Amino acid sequence: MVAAVSHPAVGTGDLVLRLVLAVVLGGVVGFEREVSDQPAGLRTHISVAVGAALFGIISVHGFDRYVGVRADTNYQIDVTRVASQVVVGIGFLGAGAIVKEGANIRGLTTAASLWVMAAVGLAVGIGSYLAGALTTAALVVSLMGLRAPRRWVRRRLGRRQETAVIRVRPDADTSAVVAALARLEGVELRSLMMRHRDDDVILEVDVRAGREVDVIARLGTLAERDDVIDVSFG
């Protein structure tokens, strides 16, 4: 026999409040991501937040009819199980926001914001309004307020990155060209892709160097080799 409910289910007014607040908080972060032209914007963040909120409501209140003292019923309810699956599942959505462009990776911040919004949605869903609101405020401040400091750090202390296309003669030893590239002083090879175009071999490389290094000039020295046709930058 099912035991009596030990606490009342969430009321309609409270249910509406939680879902609406999840939409608002998700929209605040989603708007910032939309303005920044990120792969996951307003609709995605709202969807994550309101979905997580609903999962939180279901996790805590969806099984109220089965709640009872363990000794009085065969039903064993773990209200954290649904929430834990949200934490696992949001990783797949976050991975879809990450894009690799050569040596650069975009979307990590957006993936992290989706992960945080899932937590915010869960918090609102179980009634922790203050925690959800404060987390959203902290996230928005970090996304918007740290842009200028990040640009300053990258401009003053960061390392330069360049993408070069090296056209090698078809009868040349490409490994020798790569070895010469690796020996360039102050230049770090980040990635390399080789393909054939017509009769030539094309090496597309991503390199990184300190701010004091003229990367284009260093890579340009490779064009002086007999086995290299030309070097261009993109």
Secondary structure per residue as TSV (DSSP state, phi and psi in degrees):
chain	resnum	aa	ss	phi	psi
A	1	M	-	360.0	135.6
A	2	V	-	-74.8	133.4
A	3	A	-	-73.1	161.1
A	4	A	-	-70.3	155.4
A	5	V	-	-68.1	133.9
A	6	S	S	-90.5	-17.8
A	7	H	S	-150.2	150.9
A	8	P	-	-70.6	151.5
A	9	A	-	-69.9	161.8
A	10	V	-	-64.8	138.5
A	11	G	-	-75.2	164.1
A	12	T	H	-61.6	-44.4
A	13	G	H	-61.4	-43.5
A	14	D	H	-67.1	-37.4
A	15	L	H	-62.1	-47.0
A	16	V	H	-62.3	-43.2
A	17	L	H	-58.4	-44.2
A	18	R	H	-64.9	-44.1
A	19	L	H	-69.1	-41.1
A	20	V	H	-65.1	-43.0
A	21	L	H	-63.1	-37.2
A	22	A	H	-63.1	-40.7
A	23	V	H	-62.7	-44.5
A	24	V	H	-64.0	-48.5
A	25	L	H	-65.7	-41.4
A	26	G	H	-64.9	-35.8
A	27	G	H	-67.5	-34.3
A	28	V	H	-62.3	-49.3
A	29	V	H	-70.8	-40.5
A	30	G	H	-62.0	-35.4
A	31	F	H	-63.5	-42.9
A	32	E	H	-63.2	-40.8
A	33	R	H	-68.7	-33.9
A	34	E	H	-65.9	-44.8
A	35	V	H	-63.3	-33.8
A	36	S	T	-80.5	2.6
A	37	D	T	58.3	49.1
A	38	Q	-	-94.0	157.3
A	39	P	S	-62.6	-27.7
A	40	A	S	-116.2	114.7
A	41	G	-	-116.7	-134.5
A	42	L	H	-60.5	-54.4
A	43	R	H	-65.0	-38.8
A	44	T	H	-66.4	-44.7
A	45	H	H	-67.8	-38.6
A	46	I	H	-63.9	-42.5
A	47	S	H	-61.0	-43.7
A	48	V	H	-63.7	-46.2
A	49	A	H	-65.4	-48.4
A	50	V	H	-70.9	-34.0
A	51	G	H	-65.7	-43.4
A	52	A	H	-65.3	-37.5
A	53	A	H	-61.3	-43.8
A	54	L	H	-64.7	-39.7
A	55	F	H	-61.3	-39.5
A	56	G	H	-63.9	-41.4
A	57	I	H	-63.7	-45.5
A	58	I	H	-63.3	-42.0
A	59	S	H	-60.0	-43.5
A	60	V	H	-87.3	-38.2
A	61	H	H	-115.1	-11.4
A	62	G	T	-70.1	-16.4
A	63	F	T	-119.5	28.1
A	64	D	G	-57.8	-34.2
A	65	R	G	-66.0	-18.5
A	66	Y	G	-101.7	-1.5
A	67	V	-	-72.2	133.7
A	68	G	-	-171.0	173.1
A	69	V	-	-69.4	137.6
A	70	R	G	-54.8	-37.2
A	71	A	G	-71.3	-16.1
A	72	D	G	-101.2	-5.4
A	73	T	-	-149.4	156.1
A	74	N	S	-86.9	-11.6
A	75	Y	-	-78.1	129.2
A	76	Q	-	-116.7	110.9
A	77	I	-	-105.5	127.8
A	78	D	-	-115.5	102.8
A	79	V	T	-70.9	-10.9
A	80	T	H	-89.8	-9.6
A	81	R	H	-65.4	-45.9
A	82	V	H	-63.1	-45.0
A	83	A	H	-60.8	-39.6
A	84	S	H	-65.2	-33.0
A	85	Q	H	-71.7	-29.0
A	86	V	H	-64.0	-42.8
A	87	V	H	-60.1	-40.7
A	88	V	H	-72.1	-46.1
A	89	G	H	-67.1	-30.6
A	90	I	H	-65.9	-20.1
A	91	G	H	-62.8	-34.7
A	92	F	H	-67.6	-39.8
A	93	L	H	-68.2	-41.1
A	94	G	H	-63.1	-37.0
A	95	A	H	-63.4	-31.3
A	96	G	H	-69.9	-17.8
A	97	A	T	-88.3	-8.1
A	98	I	-	-92.4	124.9
A	99	V	E	-124.0	132.7
A	100	K	E	-101.2	124.5
A	101	E	E	-122.6	96.3
A	102	G	T	64.4	-123.5
A	103	A	T	-88.4	-4.4
A	104	N	E	-99.6	147.8
A	105	I	E	-122.7	124.1
A	106	R	E	-111.5	151.6
A	107	G	-	100.7	-2.0
A	108	L	H	-64.0	-41.5
A	109	T	H	-65.7	-40.3
A	110	T	H	-65.0	-40.4
A	111	A	H	-62.2	-39.7
A	112	A	H	-67.0	-38.7
A	113	S	H	-67.0	-34.9
A	114	L	H	-63.4	-41.4
A	115	W	H	-62.5	-43.8
A	116	V	H	-66.0	-39.9
A	117	M	H	-65.5	-30.5
A	118	A	H	-63.8	-40.7
A	119	A	H	-66.2	-40.8
A	120	V	H	-62.5	-44.6
A	121	G	H	-60.1	-42.4
A	122	L	H	-63.6	-41.9
A	123	A	H	-61.1	-45.6
A	124	V	H	-65.9	-38.7
A	125	G	H	-61.8	-32.6
A	126	I	T	-96.4	5.4
A	127	G	T	96.7	7.8
A	128	S	-	-89.3	71.2
A	129	Y	H	-63.4	-44.8
A	130	L	H	-63.2	-43.7
A	131	A	H	-61.9	-42.7
A	132	G	H	-65.7	-42.7
A	133	A	H	-67.5	-43.8
A	134	L	H	-65.1	-39.8
A	135	T	H	-64.4	-42.3
A	136	T	H	-62.1	-44.2
A	137	A	H	-61.3	-43.6
A	138	A	H	-63.9	-38.4
A	139	L	H	-67.6	-44.2
A	140	V	H	-64.0	-41.6
A	141	V	H	-62.0	-41.9
A	142	S	H	-68.5	-37.0
A	143	L	H	-70.7	-41.3
A	144	M	H	-94.0	-42.1
A	145	G	H	-73.0	-22.5
A	146	L	T	-96.8	5.5
A	147	R	H	-64.4	-50.2
A	148	A	H	-62.6	-47.6
A	149	P	H	-60.0	-36.8
A	150	R	H	-65.2	-43.1
A	151	R	H	-62.2	-39.8
A	152	W	H	-64.1	-44.7
A	153	V	H	-62.3	-44.4
A	154	R	H	-66.7	-37.6
A	155	R	H	-71.5	-39.5
A	156	R	H	-91.5	-35.7
A	157	L	H	-117.0	-13.8
A	158	G	-	-74.1	175.3
A	159	R	-	-108.6	145.3
A	160	R	E	-78.1	147.3
A	161	Q	E	-127.4	139.5
A	162	E	E	-139.0	150.3
A	163	T	E	-114.9	126.4
A	164	A	E	-122.8	146.4
A	165	V	E	-115.0	114.9
A	166	I	E	-106.6	119.5
A	167	R	E	-96.3	116.6
A	168	V	E	-106.1	144.8
A	169	R	-	-63.9	144.4
A	170	P	T	-62.0	-28.4
A	171	D	T	-94.0	6.9
A	172	A	S	-87.9	161.6
A	173	D	-	-89.3	105.4
A	174	T	H	-64.2	-29.7
A	175	S	H	-63.4	-31.3
A	176	A	H	-68.8	-37.4
A	177	V	H	-66.7	-43.4
A	178	V	H	-63.3	-40.6
A	179	A	H	-63.4	-39.7
A	180	A	H	-65.7	-37.0
A	181	L	H	-64.2	-42.3
A	182	A	H	-67.3	-23.6
A	183	R	T	-85.8	-6.8
A	184	L	S	-61.8	125.4
A	185	E	T	-67.3	129.8
A	186	G	T	80.9	2.0
A	187	V	E	-113.4	127.2
A	188	E	E	-108.3	122.6
A	189	L	E	-78.9	120.9
A	190	R	E	-97.6	-40.3
A	191	S	E	-157.1	157.3
A	192	L	E	-145.4	135.0
A	193	M	E	-132.4	131.2
A	194	M	E	-113.6	135.2
A	195	R	E	-146.8	165.3
A	196	H	E	-107.5	137.1
A	197	R	E	-136.9	117.8
A	198	D	T	57.6	-122.0
A	199	D	T	-101.8	1.6
A	200	D	E	-99.7	161.0
A	201	V	E	-105.9	128.7
A	202	I	E	-108.6	124.8
A	203	L	E	-107.8	116.9
A	204	E	E	-104.9	116.5
A	205	V	E	-123.5	146.3
A	206	D	E	-113.0	126.3
A	207	V	E	-127.4	161.3
A	208	R	E	-137.8	144.2
A	209	A	E	-151.4	165.6
A	210	G	-	-67.6	163.4
A	211	R	T	-63.3	-26.3
A	212	E	T	-83.0	-6.4
A	213	V	S	-96.0	130.8
A	214	D	-	-84.0	92.9
A	215	V	H	-62.5	-42.3
A	216	I	H	-63.7	-40.9
A	217	A	H	-65.4	-40.8
A	218	R	H	-64.5	-46.0
A	219	L	H	-68.9	-29.6
A	220	G	H	-63.2	-23.8
A	221	T	G	-65.1	-21.5
A	222	L	G	-66.8	-25.9
A	223	A	G	-67.7	-15.9
A	224	E	G	-78.7	-10.8
A	225	R	S	-73.6	148.9
A	226	D	T	-69.9	-27.9
A	227	D	T	-88.3	0.7
A	228	V	E	-112.2	129.7
A	229	I	E	-80.0	-52.0
A	230	D	E	-162.1	165.9
A	231	V	E	-128.4	126.9
A	232	S	E	-126.5	163.3
A	233	F	E	-125.0	142.3
A	234	G	-	-137.4	360.0
